């Protein structure tokens, strides 16, 4: 999955600075981007004067959310992409792009000071289940929870605020997405990657696991879901694969199993 829309927007962001902007459009005038590849959409946004501000992966649903700012009309849009293809385009609040109101220079100055003090809001609208920010008081609690979850701090909901709990969940989700490349183990023993097989077709995924040194030691079903236990003796990885609708729904190293030996 790409991570700007793809993770190539670093070059596209630079391109956006040099492109000659035309009249900026709101999201309802950018719906033609739906279905386009991430790379094509980035070029289109850059040519229309939008500048890439940030991108965030989600572990729970596999989407990438990117935020684009048009300095001329002070507009922020959010692009949702899945499997390197644009799914939705939406107008969002200026603060999702790190702005507020009309004075961009002043906002950037405030942002710099706020970052030093650790007070700058960093979560985005997509982190909320309804895709909308909460009121200021709840937003502060959500942000505190988000940062704690993102940075793997202990859960500390001393105000007993549901917004903190929701923020913590959102932070954990993004942290897991950012660490999708990690094999979940430390030390010096070479381990096999398997997180990249999430959402793979079951037949192809099983073949890949076998090529990587895994062998199935157990399997069972529950309703319409099948579970496969995969063992790799070289690295002592015991992976449970959850299969639903013909695809790998989830893979995780469960550490031990009676037949992982």
C-alpha positions, 0 to 999 in steps of 0.5 A: 500500500502506498503511503502519501496516497502511495509514499511518493508524495515527497516528490509530488509535494515539491512539484506542487510548490512549482506548479502554476495553480488554476482556480482551486476546487472544493472536494465536490469538484475533485470527484473525478479523482475517485478510482484513479491511481495514487500517482495520477491523483497526486499529479492532478492535485499538484497541478491544481495548486494543492500542496501535500501536508501529511499522510497516515496509514491505518492498520485496522482498515488498510487505508491511507489518508492524505491531507492537501492544502490549497494556499490560495483559497485556504482549503484542506481536502482529505484523500482516502486511498486503498491499494494505491487507488483513490476511494474518496475525496472530502473537504475537511477543517483547516486544522487537518492541514495545520492551518486555522483561519486565513493568515497562513504565516501567522499560523505557521509561527504559532505551530512552531511554538506549539510544537516546542511546547508539545501542545500542537494538535496532531491527530486528524479527522479520519482518526474519529469514527465519524470522520469529524473532530470533537469539541475543543475540550474533548479534542484535547483529551482525544489528542492526549490519548492519541499521542499516548497510543501512538508512542506506546505510552501506558493508558492513562485516562485520569479524567475518565473521558471516553474521548481519551479512550477513542484517541488512544485506540486511534494512536495504537492503530496508526502505530501498528500501521507504521510498524507493519514492516516490523517482524514483531521480534528483537535480538539477532535471529533472522526472522521471516516477514509475514505482515505483508500477506494481510489481505492476500488470497489464501492460496497464494498466501499459503504458497508464500508462507511455505517459501518463507520456511513455514509449515502448517501444523494445525488448522481448525474452523469456526463458522465461516472462518478458518484458522491455520497455525504455521510454524517456522522452526529456524526462527521459532515463529508460531503464526496464527493465520485467520482466513475469511472470504478466501483471504488472509484476514489477519496474521499474528505471531502467537508465540507458542502453540502445542504443535509449534515445536 
